[in-house]
Amino acid sequence: METIIQENIQSEIDRTFLVHKRQSILNRTQSIKERKALLEKLLAWIKNNQGDIRKAIHADFKKPYLEIDLSEIFVVTSEIKHALKNIDKWIKPQKVSTPLPMLGTKSHVQYEPKGTSLIIAPWNYPFNLAIGPLVSAIAAGCTAIIKPSELTPHTSALLRRLVAETFDKSQVALFEGEVEVAQLLLDKPFDHIFFTGSPAVGKIIMKAAAENLSSVTLELGGKSPAIIDFNSDLKDAAAKIIWGKFVNCGQTCIAPDYVLVHHSVKEAFLTALKNELEKMYDPSGKGIEKSKDYARIVNGKHLKRLKNLLADAELKGAEKYFGGYVDEEEMFFEPTVLTELSEDMDIMQEEIFGPLLPVLSFGDLEEAIQYINMKPKPLALYMFSNDDDNIKRVFQETSSGGAVANDCVLHFLQNELPFGGVNNSGIGKAHGHFGFLAFSNQKAVMHQRVGLTASKPLYPPYGFAGKKIIDSLLKWF
Ligand SMILES: NC(=O)c1ccc[n+]([C@@H]2O[C@H](COP(=O)([O-])OP(=O)(O)OC[C@H]3O[C@@H](n4cnc5c(N)ncnc54)[C@H](O)[C@@H]3O)[C@@H](O)[C@H]2O)c1
């Protein structure tokens, strides 16, 4: 039975890929007006179905409506509006200047759609991370096949409806399913693969892409640090870290993974963390599990993984400063702050991706910088300080996909910035113009008129005239 289903999906994938291959060639002459029309249709669908989007994501892991509106819907609608506003500018061929040895020629960069694209999305922002990259694919003129996460079935079903009601199958298609479906898709020679997920699966994707030399954008994860300098506004920093860490129940790729706080303000910072946590998630004092503003863990497997991280840390000497309560039936995991950490704990090696926050201290900034530089490069780095020189120093002496001073997570909303990681946290960039570039081939175009080779002196049989030209090139340029 399973084999028959597998064969059906296989033939459906084969057929869809072929259709997309043909369409992607036609798309080379697609007008900007056509691309804008597709984006406007997408925008209208989202506006008309906002209630259904909320319901689907909430059904998957009780994400609060306000968080859905901000981090799933607004992020995507602003991405679409930004593309609609800028697409004419992005598509325009870019003239380049002509260096002296190239006099007599004329050159420009032409943006052509890469062609067929595959978008593989994770579960943690299931709408945003499937549709956000689709906006860039459409803006660039690519066809797209989306493979949403199997862990958020309500959102996946909604995405299927969105695609069916908005696009012609030849432009955008969607395949739901488990890992096997992703693997069948990955056998196809896509022109570009845009993957969002874990570094471990990112490596599998890159290997599969290598078979066809498909280009890739890998939006991965990692351990993003937050540094609290001795002179920072502790109350403000604590509030921002509590929000950045516990929004979406800590299941955010750019959540601060752990905190490095200057030893002189550690106790005051921990007190501020506790105060801010209670203010946000337990204002009535009835317990955080009663809060409607706190999401749940996506499934039992992840809940168990987080419980194991906590147990391993406690076994090796970590102390719970706050939290630790778990209700398995409700998939509730209380926001938990840990101190007394050491490097042999799993929690200090793996991306946490849940509501556990280790707080470590450092003596001077050099120590914090060295600690970060010993680990794989993070997706984001947050620096809370009142000293601009210290901020500048940390940003210069560490490497991360993004960096924010005196806040966290917010850079995701800034469409003018490239979003993505570096090495272990990702390859390539997304959002706005950078997303458009990810799905575009930057074609080098030159027109010869009377340039270097026009009178053929550089061709064999080599003679005096050719030698003279080469000699002067070497001498003067
Ligand atoms: N950089 C970003 O923008 C960003 C955003 C969100 C999440 N993330 C990262 O994603 C991870 C969490 O999401 P997840 O658990 O859904 O990630 P995941 O890597 O387990 O899965 C992501 C997608 O890949 C597919 N997949 C899983 N195993 C596969 C395999 N062997 N072959 C082919 N496809 C496979 C899944 O079906 C899913 O659609 C975290 O590491 C997080 O940091 C990164």
The ligand as an SDF file (V2000), in Angstrom:
LIG
                    3D

 44 48  0  0  0  0  0  0  0  0999 V2000
   17.4080   30.6270    9.6210 N   0  0  0  0  0  0  0  0  0  0  0  0
   16.0960   30.6660    9.6530 C   0  0  0  0  0  0  0  0  0  0  0  0
   15.4630   31.5350    9.0620 O   0  0  0  0  0  0  0  0  0  0  0  0
   15.3190   29.6380   10.4220 C   0  0  0  0  0  0  0  0  0  0  0  0
   13.9690   29.8670   10.6610 C   0  0  0  0  0  0  0  0  0  0  0  0
   13.2470   28.9120   11.3660 C   0  0  0  0  0  0  0  0  0  0  0  0
   13.8470   27.7540   11.8070 C   0  0  0  0  0  0  0  0  0  0  0  0
   15.1640   27.5620   11.5730 N   0  0  0  0  0  0  0  0  0  0  0  0
   15.8050   26.3680   12.0990 C   0  0  0  0  0  0  0  0  0  0  0  0
   14.9880   25.2200   11.7990 O   0  0  0  0  0  0  0  0  0  0  0  0
   15.1120   24.2440   12.8170 C   0  0  0  0  0  0  0  0  0  0  0  0
   13.7510   23.8360   13.3210 C   0  0  0  0  0  0  0  0  0  0  0  0
   12.8780   23.5090   12.2980 O   0  0  0  0  0  0  0  0  0  0  0  0
   12.5650   21.9790   11.8950 P   0  0  0  0  0  0  0  0  0  0  0  0
   12.6090   21.1280   13.1240 O   0  0  0  0  0  0  0  0  0  0  0  0
   11.3270   21.9870   11.0900 O   0  0  0  0  0  0  0  0  0  0  0  0
   13.8150   21.6660   10.9900 O   0  0  0  0  0  0  0  0  0  0  0  0
   14.1560   20.3360   10.1660 P   0  0  0  0  0  0  0  0  0  0  0  0
   15.5020   20.5830    9.5820 O   0  0  0  0  0  0  0  0  0  0  0  0
   13.9670   19.1110   11.0000 O   0  0  0  0  0  0  0  0  0  0  0  0
   13.0300   20.2590    9.0280 O   0  0  0  0  0  0  0  0  0  0  0  0
   12.8060   21.2830    8.0740 C   0  0  0  0  0  0  0  0  0  0  0  0
   12.1730   20.7120    6.8280 C   0  0  0  0  0  0  0  0  0  0  0  0
   13.0670   19.7550    6.2630 O   0  0  0  0  0  0  0  0  0  0  0  0
   12.3990   18.5290    6.0310 C   0  0  0  0  0  0  0  0  0  0  0  0
   13.3370   17.4280    6.3320 N   0  0  0  0  0  0  0  0  0  0  0  0
   13.6370   16.9230    7.5540 C   0  0  0  0  0  0  0  0  0  0  0  0
   14.5520   15.9280    7.4330 N   0  0  0  0  0  0  0  0  0  0  0  0
   14.8210   15.8230    6.1070 C   0  0  0  0  0  0  0  0  0  0  0  0
   15.6820   14.9830    5.3390 C   0  0  0  0  0  0  0  0  0  0  0  0
   16.4230   14.0320    5.9240 N   0  0  0  0  0  0  0  0  0  0  0  0
   15.7210   15.1470    4.0040 N   0  0  0  0  0  0  0  0  0  0  0  0
   14.9730   16.0970    3.4040 C   0  0  0  0  0  0  0  0  0  0  0  0
   14.1360   16.9260    4.0780 N   0  0  0  0  0  0  0  0  0  0  0  0
   14.0610   16.7880    5.4060 C   0  0  0  0  0  0  0  0  0  0  0  0
   11.2000   18.5220    6.9570 C   0  0  0  0  0  0  0  0  0  0  0  0
   10.1710   17.7160    6.4160 O   0  0  0  0  0  0  0  0  0  0  0  0
   10.8380   19.9990    7.0270 C   0  0  0  0  0  0  0  0  0  0  0  0
    9.9620   20.3410    5.9660 O   0  0  0  0  0  0  0  0  0  0  0  0
   15.9680   24.9020   13.8950 C   0  0  0  0  0  0  0  0  0  0  0  0
   17.3040   24.4820   13.7800 O   0  0  0  0  0  0  0  0  0  0  0  0
   15.8490   26.3910   13.5920 C   0  0  0  0  0  0  0  0  0  0  0  0
   16.9060   27.1770   14.0830 O   0  0  0  0  0  0  0  0  0  0  0  0
   15.9110   28.4580   10.8840 C   0  0  0  0  0  0  0  0  0  0  0  0
  1  2  1  0
  2  3  2  0
  2  4  1  0
  4  5  1  0
  4 44  2  0
  5  6  2  0
  6  7  1  0
  7  8  2  0
  8  9  1  0
  8 44  1  0
  9 10  1  0
  9 42  1  0
 10 11  1  0
 11 12  1  0
 11 40  1  0
 12 13  1  0
 13 14  1  0
 14 15  2  0
 14 16  1  0
 14 17  1  0
 17 18  1  0
 18 19  2  0
 18 20  1  0
 18 21  1  0
 21 22  1  0
 22 23  1  0
 23 24  1  0
 23 38  1  0
 24 25  1  0
 25 26  1  0
 25 36  1  0
 26 27  1  0
 26 35  1  0
 27 28  2  0
 28 29  1  0
 29 30  1  0
 29 35  2  0
 30 31  1  0
 30 32  2  0
 32 33  1  0
 33 34  2  0
 34 35  1  0
 36 37  1  0
 36 38  1  0
 38 39  1  0
 40 41  1  0
 40 42  1  0
 42 43  1  0
M  CHG  2   8   1  16  -1
M  END
$$$$
